[in-house]
């Protein structure tokens, strides 16, 4: 994807007892005024897209006895 700057997603997964937390961070390093305009103009759309992506990842986790017994913890 071509954007006016550098962009990447970072995922962090942390086990906390019986629960697991997944954290997704979108990072954008804009180039020039066009990069700044791009980021702030599309910020609301990116927020929806990334939240949906994270929900999809959580839904794709297979149900096992360990995950079925763990309380669900999901913050977007």
mmJSON file of the N, C-alpha and C atoms, coordinates in Angstrom:
{"data_MODEL":{"atom_site":{
"group_PDB":["ATOM","ATOM","ATOM","ATOM","ATOM","ATOM","ATOM","ATOM","ATOM","ATOM","ATOM","ATOM","ATOM","ATOM","ATOM","ATOM","ATOM","ATOM","ATOM","ATOM","ATOM","ATOM","ATOM","ATOM","ATOM","ATOM","ATOM","ATOM","ATOM","ATOM","ATOM","ATOM","ATOM","ATOM","ATOM","ATOM","ATOM","ATOM","ATOM","ATOM","ATOM","ATOM","ATOM","ATOM","ATOM","ATOM","ATOM","ATOM","ATOM","ATOM","ATOM","ATOM","ATOM","ATOM","ATOM","ATOM","ATOM","ATOM","ATOM","ATOM","ATOM","ATOM","ATOM","ATOM","ATOM","ATOM","ATOM","ATOM","ATOM","ATOM","ATOM","ATOM","ATOM","ATOM","ATOM","ATOM","ATOM","ATOM","ATOM","ATOM","ATOM","ATOM","ATOM","ATOM","ATOM","ATOM","ATOM","ATOM","ATOM","ATOM","ATOM","ATOM","ATOM","ATOM","ATOM","ATOM","ATOM","ATOM","ATOM","ATOM","ATOM","ATOM","ATOM","ATOM","ATOM","ATOM","ATOM","ATOM","ATOM","ATOM","ATOM","ATOM","ATOM","ATOM","ATOM","ATOM","ATOM","ATOM","ATOM","ATOM","ATOM","ATOM","ATOM","ATOM","ATOM","ATOM","ATOM","ATOM","ATOM","ATOM","ATOM","ATOM","ATOM","ATOM","ATOM","ATOM","ATOM","ATOM","ATOM","ATOM","ATOM","ATOM","ATOM","ATOM","ATOM","ATOM","ATOM","ATOM","ATOM","ATOM","ATOM","ATOM","ATOM","ATOM","ATOM","ATOM","ATOM","ATOM","ATOM","ATOM","ATOM","ATOM","ATOM","ATOM","ATOM","ATOM","ATOM","ATOM","ATOM","ATOM","ATOM","ATOM","ATOM","ATOM","ATOM","ATOM","ATOM","ATOM","ATOM","ATOM","ATOM","ATOM","ATOM","ATOM","ATOM","ATOM","ATOM","ATOM","ATOM","ATOM","ATOM","ATOM","ATOM","ATOM","ATOM","ATOM","ATOM","ATOM","ATOM","ATOM","ATOM","ATOM","ATOM","ATOM","ATOM","ATOM","ATOM","ATOM","ATOM","ATOM","ATOM","ATOM","ATOM","ATOM","ATOM","ATOM","ATOM","ATOM","ATOM","ATOM","ATOM","ATOM","ATOM","ATOM","ATOM","ATOM","ATOM","ATOM"],
"id":[1,2,3,4,5,6,7,8,9,10,11,12,13,14,15,16,17,18,19,20,21,22,23,24,25,26,27,28,29,30,31,32,33,34,35,36,37,38,39,40,41,42,43,44,45,46,47,48,49,50,51,52,53,54,55,56,57,58,59,60,61,62,63,64,65,66,67,68,69,70,71,72,73,74,75,76,77,78,79,80,81,82,83,84,85,86,87,88,89,90,91,92,93,94,95,96,97,98,99,100,101,102,103,104,105,106,107,108,109,110,111,112,113,114,115,116,117,118,119,120,121,122,123,124,125,126,127,128,129,130,131,132,133,134,135,136,137,138,139,140,141,142,143,144,145,146,147,148,149,150,151,152,153,154,155,156,157,158,159,160,161,162,163,164,165,166,167,168,169,170,171,172,173,174,175,176,177,178,179,180,181,182,183,184,185,186,187,188,189,190,191,192,193,194,195,196,197,198,199,200,201,202,203,204,205,206,207,208,209,210,211,212,213,214,215,216,217,218,219,220,221,222,223,224,225,226,227,228],
"type_symbol":["N","C","C","N","C","C","N","C","C","N","C","C","N","C","C","N","C","C","N","C","C","N","C","C","N","C","C","N","C","C","N","C","C","N","C","C","N","C","C","N","C","C","N","C","C","N","C","C","N","C","C","N","C","C","N","C","C","N","C","C","N","C","C","N","C","C","N","C","C","N","C","C","N","C","C","N","C","C","N","C","C","N","C","C","N","C","C","N","C","C","N","C","C","N","C","C","N","C","C","N","C","C","N","C","C","N","C","C","N","C","C","N","C","C","N","C","C","N","C","C","N","C","C","N","C","C","N","C","C","N","C","C","N","C","C","N","C","C","N","C","C","N","C","C","N","C","C","N","C","C","N","C","C","N","C","C","N","C","C","N","C","C","N","C","C","N","C","C","N","C","C","N","C","C","N","C","C","N","C","C","N","C","C","N","C","C","N","C","C","N","C","C","N","C","C","N","C","C","N","C","C","N","C","C","N","C","C","N","C","C","N","C","C","N","C","C","N","C","C","N","C","C","N","C","C","N","C","C"],
"label_atom_id":["N","CA","C","N","CA","C","N","CA","C","N","CA","C","N","CA","C","N","CA","C","N","CA","C","N","CA","C","N","CA","C","N","CA","C","N","CA","C","N","CA","C","N","CA","C","N","CA","C","N","CA","C","N","CA","C","N","CA","C","N","CA","C","N","CA","C","N","CA","C","N","CA","C","N","CA","C","N","CA","C","N","CA","C","N","CA","C","N","CA","C","N","CA","C","N","CA","C","N","CA","C","N","CA","C","N","CA","C","N","CA","C","N","CA","C","N","CA","C","N","CA","C","N","CA","C","N","CA","C","N","CA","C","N","CA","C","N","CA","C","N","CA","C","N","CA","C","N","CA","C","N","CA","C","N","CA","C","N","CA","C","N","CA","C","N","CA","C","N","CA","C","N","CA","C","N","CA","C","N","CA","C","N","CA","C","N","CA","C","N","CA","C","N","CA","C","N","CA","C","N","CA","C","N","CA","C","N","CA","C","N","CA","C","N","CA","C","N","CA","C","N","CA","C","N","CA","C","N","CA","C","N","CA","C","N","CA","C","N","CA","C","N","CA","C","N","CA","C","N","CA","C","N","CA","C","N","CA","C","N","CA","C","N","CA","C"],
"label_alt_id":[null,null,null,null,null,null,null,null,null,null,null,null,null,null,null,null,null,null,null,null,null,null,null,null,null,null,null,null,null,null,null,null,null,null,null,null,null,null,null,null,null,null,null,null,null,null,null,null,null,null,null,null,null,null,null,null,null,null,null,null,null,null,null,null,null,null,null,null,null,null,null,null,null,null,null,null,null,null,null,null,null,null,null,null,null,null,null,null,null,null,null,null,null,null,null,null,null,null,null,null,null,null,null,null,null,null,null,null,null,null,null,null,null,null,null,null,null,null,null,null,null,null,null,null,null,null,null,null,null,null,null,null,null,null,null,null,null,null,null,null,null,null,null,null,null,null,null,null,null,null,null,null,null,null,null,null,null,null,null,null,null,null,null,null,null,null,null,null,null,null,null,null,null,null,null,null,null,null,null,null,null,null,null,null,null,null,null,null,null,null,null,null,null,null,null,null,null,null,null,null,null,null,null,null,null,null,null,null,null,null,null,null,null,null,null,null,null,null,null,null,null,null,null,null,null,null,null,null],
"label_comp_id":["UNK","UNK","UNK","UNK","UNK","UNK","UNK","UNK","UNK","UNK","UNK","UNK","UNK","UNK","UNK","UNK","UNK","UNK","UNK","UNK","UNK","UNK","UNK","UNK","UNK","UNK","UNK","UNK","UNK","UNK","UNK","UNK","UNK","UNK","UNK","UNK","UNK","UNK","UNK","UNK","UNK","UNK","UNK","UNK","UNK","UNK","UNK","UNK","UNK","UNK","UNK","UNK","UNK","UNK","UNK","UNK","UNK","UNK","UNK","UNK","UNK","UNK","UNK","UNK","UNK","UNK","UNK","UNK","UNK","UNK","UNK","UNK","UNK","UNK","UNK","UNK","UNK","UNK","UNK","UNK","UNK","UNK","UNK","UNK","UNK","UNK","UNK","UNK","UNK","UNK","UNK","UNK","UNK","UNK","UNK","UNK","UNK","UNK","UNK","UNK","UNK","UNK","UNK","UNK","UNK","UNK","UNK","UNK","UNK","UNK","UNK","UNK","UNK","UNK","UNK","UNK","UNK","UNK","UNK","UNK","UNK","UNK","UNK","UNK","UNK","UNK","UNK","UNK","UNK","UNK","UNK","UNK","UNK","UNK","UNK","UNK","UNK","UNK","UNK","UNK","UNK","UNK","UNK","UNK","UNK","UNK","UNK","UNK","UNK","UNK","UNK","UNK","UNK","UNK","UNK","UNK","UNK","UNK","UNK","UNK","UNK","UNK","UNK","UNK","UNK","UNK","UNK","UNK","UNK","UNK","UNK","UNK","UNK","UNK","UNK","UNK","UNK","UNK","UNK","UNK","UNK","UNK","UNK","UNK","UNK","UNK","UNK","UNK","UNK","UNK","UNK","UNK","UNK","UNK","UNK","UNK","UNK","UNK","UNK","UNK","UNK","UNK","UNK","UNK","UNK","UNK","UNK","UNK","UNK","UNK","UNK","UNK","UNK","UNK","UNK","UNK","UNK","UNK","UNK","UNK","UNK","UNK","UNK","UNK","UNK","UNK","UNK","UNK"],
"label_asym_id":["A","A","A","A","A","A","A","A","A","A","A","A","A","A","A","A","A","A","A","A","A","A","A","A","A","A","A","A","A","A","A","A","A","A","A","A","A","A","A","A","A","A","A","A","A","A","A","A","A","A","A","A","A","A","A","A","A","A","A","A","A","A","A","A","A","A","A","A","A","A","A","A","A","A","A","A","A","A","A","A","A","A","A","A","A","A","A","A","A","A","A","A","A","A","A","A","A","A","A","A","A","A","A","A","A","A","A","A","A","A","A","A","A","A","A","A","A","A","A","A","A","A","A","A","A","A","A","A","A","A","A","A","A","A","A","A","A","A","A","A","A","A","A","A","A","A","A","A","A","A","A","A","A","A","A","A","A","A","A","A","A","A","A","A","A","A","A","A","A","A","A","A","A","A","A","A","A","A","A","A","A","A","A","A","A","A","A","A","A","A","A","A","A","A","A","A","A","A","A","A","A","A","A","A","A","A","A","A","A","A","A","A","A","A","A","A","A","A","A","A","A","A","A","A","A","A","A","A"],
"label_entity_id":["1","1","1","1","1","1","1","1","1","1","1","1","1","1","1","1","1","1","1","1","1","1","1","1","1","1","1","1","1","1","1","1","1","1","1","1","1","1","1","1","1","1","1","1","1","1","1","1","1","1","1","1","1","1","1","1","1","1","1","1","1","1","1","1","1","1","1","1","1","1","1","1","1","1","1","1","1","1","1","1","1","1","1","1","1","1","1","1","1","1","1","1","1","1","1","1","1","1","1","1","1","1","1","1","1","1","1","1","1","1","1","1","1","1","1","1","1","1","1","1","1","1","1","1","1","1","1","1","1","1","1","1","1","1","1","1","1","1","1","1","1","1","1","1","1","1","1","1","1","1","1","1","1","1","1","1","1","1","1","1","1","1","1","1","1","1","1","1","1","1","1","1","1","1","1","1","1","1","1","1","1","1","1","1","1","1","1","1","1","1","1","1","1","1","1","1","1","1","1","1","1","1","1","1","1","1","1","1","1","1","1","1","1","1","1","1","1","1","1","1","1","1","1","1","1","1","1","1"],
"label_seq_id":[1,1,1,2,2,2,3,3,3,4,4,4,5,5,5,6,6,6,7,7,7,8,8,8,9,9,9,10,10,10,11,11,11,12,12,12,13,13,13,14,14,14,15,15,15,16,16,16,17,17,17,18,18,18,19,19,19,20,20,20,21,21,21,22,22,22,23,23,23,24,24,24,25,25,25,26,26,26,27,27,27,28,28,28,29,29,29,30,30,30,31,31,31,32,32,32,33,33,33,34,34,34,35,35,35,36,36,36,37,37,37,38,38,38,39,39,39,40,40,40,41,41,41,42,42,42,43,43,43,44,44,44,45,45,45,46,46,46,47,47,47,48,48,48,49,49,49,50,50,50,51,51,51,52,52,52,53,53,53,54,54,54,55,55,55,56,56,56,57,57,57,58,58,58,59,59,59,60,60,60,61,61,61,62,62,62,63,63,63,64,64,64,65,65,65,66,66,66,67,67,67,68,68,68,69,69,69,70,70,70,71,71,71,72,72,72,73,73,73,74,74,74,75,75,75,76,76,76],
"pdbx_PDB_ins_code":[null,null,null,null,null,null,null,null,null,null,null,null,null,null,null,null,null,null,null,null,null,null,null,null,null,null,null,null,null,null,null,null,null,null,null,null,null,null,null,null,null,null,null,null,null,null,null,null,null,null,null,null,null,null,null,null,null,null,null,null,null,null,null,null,null,null,null,null,null,null,null,null,null,null,null,null,null,null,null,null,null,null,null,null,null,null,null,null,null,null,null,null,null,null,null,null,null,null,null,null,null,null,null,null,null,null,null,null,null,null,null,null,null,null,null,null,null,null,null,null,null,null,null,null,null,null,null,null,null,null,null,null,null,null,null,null,null,null,null,null,null,null,null,null,null,null,null,null,null,null,null,null,null,null,null,null,null,null,null,null,null,null,null,null,null,null,null,null,null,null,null,null,null,null,null,null,null,null,null,null,null,null,null,null,null,null,null,null,null,null,null,null,null,null,null,null,null,null,null,null,null,null,null,null,null,null,null,null,null,null,null,null,null,null,null,null,null,null,null,null,null,null,null,null,null,null,null,null],
"Cartn_x":[0.849,0.0,0.895,0.622,1.42,0.742,1.476,0.993,2.103,1.742,2.763,3.497,4.269,5.027,5.237,5.727,5.932,4.839,4.275,3.202,3.42,3.087,3.15,2.232,1.885,1.085,1.968,1.779,2.534,1.534,1.789,0.94,1.744,1.125,1.739,0.745,1.194,0.346,0.956,0.113,0.602,-0.333,0.201,-0.578,-0.642,-1.862,-2.069,-2.921,-2.269,-3.005,-3.812,-5.107,-5.923,-6.348,-6.131,-6.537,-5.324,-5.584,-4.542,-4.988,-4.077,-4.367,-3.611,-4.316,-3.667,-3.815,-2.707,-2.688,-2.205,-2.941,-2.605,-2.325,-1.196,-0.832,-0.543,-1.222,-0.965,0.034,1.108,2.157,2.285,2.306,2.446,3.462,4.46,5.501,5.283,4.532,4.158,5.343,5.228,6.214,5.509,5.934,5.41,3.963,3.447,2.085,1.071,1.351,0.451,0.299,1.386,1.339,0.485,0.636,-0.175,-1.651,-1.946,-3.334,-3.937,-3.178,-3.634,-4.006,-3.114,-3.342,-4.575,-4.671,-5.786,-7.103,-7.089,-8.32,-8.892,-8.02,-8.484,-8.473,-8.139,-8.058,-9.346,-10.531,-11.757,-11.971,-11.673,-11.816,-10.804,-9.58,-8.562,-8.972,-9.561,-9.983,-11.007,-11.96,-12.957,-12.314,-11.449,-10.809,-9.952,-9.117,-8.212,-8.974,-10.029,-10.84,-11.508,-12.019,-12.633,-11.612,-10.402,-9.34,-9.021,-8.932,-8.613,-9.741,-10.988,-12.116,-12.076,-11.723,-11.614,-10.526,-9.406,-8.314,-8.795,-9.486,-9.972,-10.986,-11.869,-12.863,-12.208,-11.067,-10.398,-9.62,-9.487,-8.764,-9.577,-8.98,-9.733,-10.137,-11.305,-11.798,-11.205,-10.494,-9.906,-10.384,-10.171,-10.574,-9.967,-8.722,-8.073,-8.756,-9.035,-9.649,-11.114,-11.79,-13.204,-13.372,-12.408,-12.509,-12.056,-11.31,-10.764,-11.818,-11.875,-12.794,-12.365,-13.341,-13.021,-12.579,-11.452,-10.947,-10.581,-11.276,-11.059,-11.313,-10.282,-10.408,-9.915,-10.696,-10.285,-10.035],
"Cartn_y":[-1.171,0.0,1.233,2.145,3.369,4.467,5.007,6.094,7.136,8.39,9.435,9.351,8.295,8.07,6.583,6.227,4.816,4.405,3.209,2.73,1.262,0.886,-0.514,-0.747,-2.014,-2.442,-3.239,-3.03,-3.759,-4.507,-5.776,-6.588,-7.042,-6.971,-7.469,-8.418,-9.589,-10.58,-10.878,-10.793,-10.979,-11.911,-12.997,-13.916,-13.344,-13.31,-12.804,-13.813,-14.795,-15.864,-16.64,-16.833,-17.586,-16.766,-15.46,-14.589,-14.188,-13.754,-13.259,-11.921,-10.964,-9.647,-9.492,-9.032,-8.713,-7.207,-6.573,-5.123,-4.859,-4.042,-3.689,-2.185,-1.806,-0.402,-0.077,0.956,1.438,2.59,2.497,3.516,4.106,5.431,6.111,7.234,7.231,8.258,9.074,10.191,10.939,11.651,11.833,12.606,13.866,14.998,16.275,16.536,17.631,18.056,17.051,16.447,15.45,14.255,13.844,12.739,13.055,14.261,14.685,14.76,15.337,15.431,14.042,13.13,11.756,11.134,11.215,10.559,11.113,12.423,13.006,12.919,12.94,12.814,11.401,10.405,9.014,8.378,9.151,8.603,7.897,8.513,7.81,6.483,6.457,5.231,4.18,4.594,3.651,3.062,3.88,3.396,2.263,2.417,1.373,0.119,0.317,-0.813,-1.622,-0.945,-1.646,-2.331,-1.693,-2.324,-3.581,-3.513,-4.683,-5.79,-5.409,-6.389,-7.117,-6.376,-6.979,-7.901,-7.497,-8.367,-9.657,-9.544,-10.724,-11.675,-11.128,-11.967,-12.721,-12.023,-12.661,-13.756,-13.506,-14.514,-15.74,-15.562,-16.659,-17.574,-17.19,-18.025,-19.286,-20.448,-21.691,-21.867,-22.447,-22.693,-24.015,-23.949,-25.131,-25.142,-26.213,-26.199,-25.027,-24.663,-23.539,-22.229,-21.968,-20.696,-20.641,-21.795,-21.814,-21.498,-21.896,-21.669,-20.27,-19.594,-18.278,-17.201,-16.229,-15.121,-14.308,-13.795,-13.031,-11.635,-11.231,-9.878,-9.299,-8.228,-7.667,-6.176,-5.399,-3.939,-3.435,-2.579,-1.97,-0.505],
"Cartn_z":[0.0,0.0,0.0,-0.894,-0.96,-0.143,0.799,1.646,1.75,2.055,2.183,3.522,3.683,4.912,5.114,6.291,6.64,7.618,7.401,8.276,8.603,9.831,10.222,11.407,11.593,12.735,13.676,14.945,15.964,16.839,17.088,17.948,19.151,20.326,21.555,22.207,22.589,23.244,24.602,25.631,26.992,27.762,28.283,29.115,30.524,31.064,32.418,33.173,33.747,34.42,33.389,33.652,32.703,31.482,31.495,30.39,29.558,28.347,27.458,26.904,26.864,26.313,25.006,23.97,22.696,22.479,22.154,21.946,20.527,19.815,18.437,18.399,17.826,17.723,16.266,15.75,14.391,14.492,13.74,13.772,12.374,12.31,11.026,11.185,10.323,10.301,9.027,9.132,7.934,7.281,5.966,5.218,4.712,5.22,4.759,5.157,4.616,4.91,4.37,3.212,2.642,3.578,4.205,5.151,6.364,6.893,8.043,7.668,6.519,6.063,5.882,5.291,5.094,6.429,7.409,8.691,9.403,9.498,10.247,9.491,8.18,7.405,7.5,7.55,7.57,8.963,9.981,11.336,11.776,11.61,12.038,11.292,10.015,9.235,9.697,9.948,10.435,11.778,12.633,13.944,13.788,12.882,12.631,12.035,11.056,10.384,11.355,12.139,13.041,14.182,14.682,15.73,15.18,13.955,13.327,13.1,12.711,12.498,13.807,14.886,16.176,16.638,16.438,16.778,15.952,14.672,13.818,14.284,14.727,15.251,16.485,17.388,18.616,18.279,17.317,16.921,16.29,15.644,14.953,15.898,17.152,18.116,18.375,18.186,18.387,19.846,20.041,21.393,21.871,22.975,23.606,25.058,25.785,27.196,27.966,27.634,28.327,27.979,26.674,26.289,26.671,26.698,27.079,28.56,29.388,30.826,31.218,30.341,30.67,30.471,31.366,31.158,29.943,29.209,27.999,28.385,27.863,28.103,26.758,26.37,25.049,25.113,24.947,24.924,23.593,22.953,21.684,21.943],
"occupancy":[1.0,1.0,1.0,1.0,1.0,1.0,1.0,1.0,1.0,1.0,1.0,1.0,1.0,1.0,1.0,1.0,1.0,1.0,1.0,1.0,1.0,1.0,1.0,1.0,1.0,1.0,1.0,1.0,1.0,1.0,1.0,1.0,1.0,1.0,1.0,1.0,1.0,1.0,1.0,1.0,1.0,1.0,1.0,1.0,1.0,1.0,1.0,1.0,1.0,1.0,1.0,1.0,1.0,1.0,1.0,1.0,1.0,1.0,1.0,1.0,1.0,1.0,1.0,1.0,1.0,1.0,1.0,1.0,1.0,1.0,1.0,1.0,1.0,1.0,1.0,1.0,1.0,1.0,1.0,1.0,1.0,1.0,1.0,1.0,1.0,1.0,1.0,1.0,1.0,1.0,1.0,1.0,1.0,1.0,1.0,1.0,1.0,1.0,1.0,1.0,1.0,1.0,1.0,1.0,1.0,1.0,1.0,1.0,1.0,1.0,1.0,1.0,1.0,1.0,1.0,1.0,1.0,1.0,1.0,1.0,1.0,1.0,1.0,1.0,1.0,1.0,1.0,1.0,1.0,1.0,1.0,1.0,1.0,1.0,1.0,1.0,1.0,1.0,1.0,1.0,1.0,1.0,1.0,1.0,1.0,1.0,1.0,1.0,1.0,1.0,1.0,1.0,1.0,1.0,1.0,1.0,1.0,1.0,1.0,1.0,1.0,1.0,1.0,1.0,1.0,1.0,1.0,1.0,1.0,1.0,1.0,1.0,1.0,1.0,1.0,1.0,1.0,1.0,1.0,1.0,1.0,1.0,1.0,1.0,1.0,1.0,1.0,1.0,1.0,1.0,1.0,1.0,1.0,1.0,1.0,1.0,1.0,1.0,1.0,1.0,1.0,1.0,1.0,1.0,1.0,1.0,1.0,1.0,1.0,1.0,1.0,1.0,1.0,1.0,1.0,1.0,1.0,1.0,1.0,1.0,1.0,1.0,1.0,1.0,1.0,1.0,1.0,1.0],
"B_iso_or_equiv":[0.0,0.0,0.0,0.0,0.0,0.0,0.0,0.0,0.0,0.0,0.0,0.0,0.0,0.0,0.0,0.0,0.0,0.0,0.0,0.0,0.0,0.0,0.0,0.0,0.0,0.0,0.0,0.0,0.0,0.0,0.0,0.0,0.0,0.0,0.0,0.0,0.0,0.0,0.0,0.0,0.0,0.0,0.0,0.0,0.0,0.0,0.0,0.0,0.0,0.0,0.0,0.0,0.0,0.0,0.0,0.0,0.0,0.0,0.0,0.0,0.0,0.0,0.0,0.0,0.0,0.0,0.0,0.0,0.0,0.0,0.0,0.0,0.0,0.0,0.0,0.0,0.0,0.0,0.0,0.0,0.0,0.0,0.0,0.0,0.0,0.0,0.0,0.0,0.0,0.0,0.0,0.0,0.0,0.0,0.0,0.0,0.0,0.0,0.0,0.0,0.0,0.0,0.0,0.0,0.0,0.0,0.0,0.0,0.0,0.0,0.0,0.0,0.0,0.0,0.0,0.0,0.0,0.0,0.0,0.0,0.0,0.0,0.0,0.0,0.0,0.0,0.0,0.0,0.0,0.0,0.0,0.0,0.0,0.0,0.0,0.0,0.0,0.0,0.0,0.0,0.0,0.0,0.0,0.0,0.0,0.0,0.0,0.0,0.0,0.0,0.0,0.0,0.0,0.0,0.0,0.0,0.0,0.0,0.0,0.0,0.0,0.0,0.0,0.0,0.0,0.0,0.0,0.0,0.0,0.0,0.0,0.0,0.0,0.0,0.0,0.0,0.0,0.0,0.0,0.0,0.0,0.0,0.0,0.0,0.0,0.0,0.0,0.0,0.0,0.0,0.0,0.0,0.0,0.0,0.0,0.0,0.0,0.0,0.0,0.0,0.0,0.0,0.0,0.0,0.0,0.0,0.0,0.0,0.0,0.0,0.0,0.0,0.0,0.0,0.0,0.0,0.0,0.0,0.0,0.0,0.0,0.0,0.0,0.0,0.0,0.0,0.0,0.0],
"pdbx_formal_charge":[null,null,null,null,null,null,null,null,null,null,null,null,null,null,null,null,null,null,null,null,null,null,null,null,null,null,null,null,null,null,null,null,null,null,null,null,null,null,null,null,null,null,null,null,null,null,null,null,null,null,null,null,null,null,null,null,null,null,null,null,null,null,null,null,null,null,null,null,null,null,null,null,null,null,null,null,null,null,null,null,null,null,null,null,null,null,null,null,null,null,null,null,null,null,null,null,null,null,null,null,null,null,null,null,null,null,null,null,null,null,null,null,null,null,null,null,null,null,null,null,null,null,null,null,null,null,null,null,null,null,null,null,null,null,null,null,null,null,null,null,null,null,null,null,null,null,null,null,null,null,null,null,null,null,null,null,null,null,null,null,null,null,null,null,null,null,null,null,null,null,null,null,null,null,null,null,null,null,null,null,null,null,null,null,null,null,null,null,null,null,null,null,null,null,null,null,null,null,null,null,null,null,null,null,null,null,null,null,null,null,null,null,null,null,null,null,null,null,null,null,null,null,null,null,null,null,null,null],
"auth_seq_id":[1,1,1,2,2,2,3,3,3,4,4,4,5,5,5,6,6,6,7,7,7,8,8,8,9,9,9,10,10,10,11,11,11,12,12,12,13,13,13,14,14,14,15,15,15,16,16,16,17,17,17,18,18,18,19,19,19,20,20,20,21,21,21,22,22,22,23,23,23,24,24,24,25,25,25,26,26,26,27,27,27,28,28,28,29,29,29,30,30,30,31,31,31,32,32,32,33,33,33,34,34,34,35,35,35,36,36,36,37,37,37,38,38,38,39,39,39,40,40,40,41,41,41,42,42,42,43,43,43,44,44,44,45,45,45,46,46,46,47,47,47,48,48,48,49,49,49,50,50,50,51,51,51,52,52,52,53,53,53,54,54,54,55,55,55,56,56,56,57,57,57,58,58,58,59,59,59,60,60,60,61,61,61,62,62,62,63,63,63,64,64,64,65,65,65,66,66,66,67,67,67,68,68,68,69,69,69,70,70,70,71,71,71,72,72,72,73,73,73,74,74,74,75,75,75,76,76,76],
"auth_comp_id":["UNK","UNK","UNK","UNK","UNK","UNK","UNK","UNK","UNK","UNK","UNK","UNK","UNK","UNK","UNK","UNK","UNK","UNK","UNK","UNK","UNK","UNK","UNK","UNK","UNK","UNK","UNK","UNK","UNK","UNK","UNK","UNK","UNK","UNK","UNK","UNK","UNK","UNK","UNK","UNK","UNK","UNK","UNK","UNK","UNK","UNK","UNK","UNK","UNK","UNK","UNK","UNK","UNK","UNK","UNK","UNK","UNK","UNK","UNK","UNK","UNK","UNK","UNK","UNK","UNK","UNK","UNK","UNK","UNK","UNK","UNK","UNK","UNK","UNK","UNK","UNK","UNK","UNK","UNK","UNK","UNK","UNK","UNK","UNK","UNK","UNK","UNK","UNK","UNK","UNK","UNK","UNK","UNK","UNK","UNK","UNK","UNK","UNK","UNK","UNK","UNK","UNK","UNK","UNK","UNK","UNK","UNK","UNK","UNK","UNK","UNK","UNK","UNK","UNK","UNK","UNK","UNK","UNK","UNK","UNK","UNK","UNK","UNK","UNK","UNK","UNK","UNK","UNK","UNK","UNK","UNK","UNK","UNK","UNK","UNK","UNK","UNK","UNK","UNK","UNK","UNK","UNK","UNK","UNK","UNK","UNK","UNK","UNK","UNK","UNK","UNK","UNK","UNK","UNK","UNK","UNK","UNK","UNK","UNK","UNK","UNK","UNK","UNK","UNK","UNK","UNK","UNK","UNK","UNK","UNK","UNK","UNK","UNK","UNK","UNK","UNK","UNK","UNK","UNK","UNK","UNK","UNK","UNK","UNK","UNK","UNK","UNK","UNK","UNK","UNK","UNK","UNK","UNK","UNK","UNK","UNK","UNK","UNK","UNK","UNK","UNK","UNK","UNK","UNK","UNK","UNK","UNK","UNK","UNK","UNK","UNK","UNK","UNK","UNK","UNK","UNK","UNK","UNK","UNK","UNK","UNK","UNK","UNK","UNK","UNK","UNK","UNK","UNK"],
"auth_asym_id":["A","A","A","A","A","A","A","A","A","A","A","A","A","A","A","A","A","A","A","A","A","A","A","A","A","A","A","A","A","A","A","A","A","A","A","A","A","A","A","A","A","A","A","A","A","A","A","A","A","A","A","A","A","A","A","A","A","A","A","A","A","A","A","A","A","A","A","A","A","A","A","A","A","A","A","A","A","A","A","A","A","A","A","A","A","A","A","A","A","A","A","A","A","A","A","A","A","A","A","A","A","A","A","A","A","A","A","A","A","A","A","A","A","A","A","A","A","A","A","A","A","A","A","A","A","A","A","A","A","A","A","A","A","A","A","A","A","A","A","A","A","A","A","A","A","A","A","A","A","A","A","A","A","A","A","A","A","A","A","A","A","A","A","A","A","A","A","A","A","A","A","A","A","A","A","A","A","A","A","A","A","A","A","A","A","A","A","A","A","A","A","A","A","A","A","A","A","A","A","A","A","A","A","A","A","A","A","A","A","A","A","A","A","A","A","A","A","A","A","A","A","A","A","A","A","A","A","A"],
"auth_atom_id":["N","CA","C","N","CA","C","N","CA","C","N","CA","C","N","CA","C","N","CA","C","N","CA","C","N","CA","C","N","CA","C","N","CA","C","N","CA","C","N","CA","C","N","CA","C","N","CA","C","N","CA","C","N","CA","C","N","CA","C","N","CA","C","N","CA","C","N","CA","C","N","CA","C","N","CA","C","N","CA","C","N","CA","C","N","CA","C","N","CA","C","N","CA","C","N","CA","C","N","CA","C","N","CA","C","N","CA","C","N","CA","C","N","CA","C","N","CA","C","N","CA","C","N","CA","C","N","CA","C","N","CA","C","N","CA","C","N","CA","C","N","CA","C","N","CA","C","N","CA","C","N","CA","C","N","CA","C","N","CA","C","N","CA","C","N","CA","C","N","CA","C","N","CA","C","N","CA","C","N","CA","C","N","CA","C","N","CA","C","N","CA","C","N","CA","C","N","CA","C","N","CA","C","N","CA","C","N","CA","C","N","CA","C","N","CA","C","N","CA","C","N","CA","C","N","CA","C","N","CA","C","N","CA","C","N","CA","C","N","CA","C","N","CA","C","N","CA","C","N","CA","C","N","CA","C","N","CA","C","N","CA","C","N","CA","C"],
"pdbx_PDB_model_num":[1,1,1,1,1,1,1,1,1,1,1,1,1,1,1,1,1,1,1,1,1,1,1,1,1,1,1,1,1,1,1,1,1,1,1,1,1,1,1,1,1,1,1,1,1,1,1,1,1,1,1,1,1,1,1,1,1,1,1,1,1,1,1,1,1,1,1,1,1,1,1,1,1,1,1,1,1,1,1,1,1,1,1,1,1,1,1,1,1,1,1,1,1,1,1,1,1,1,1,1,1,1,1,1,1,1,1,1,1,1,1,1,1,1,1,1,1,1,1,1,1,1,1,1,1,1,1,1,1,1,1,1,1,1,1,1,1,1,1,1,1,1,1,1,1,1,1,1,1,1,1,1,1,1,1,1,1,1,1,1,1,1,1,1,1,1,1,1,1,1,1,1,1,1,1,1,1,1,1,1,1,1,1,1,1,1,1,1,1,1,1,1,1,1,1,1,1,1,1,1,1,1,1,1,1,1,1,1,1,1,1,1,1,1,1,1,1,1,1,1,1,1,1,1,1,1,1,1]
}}}
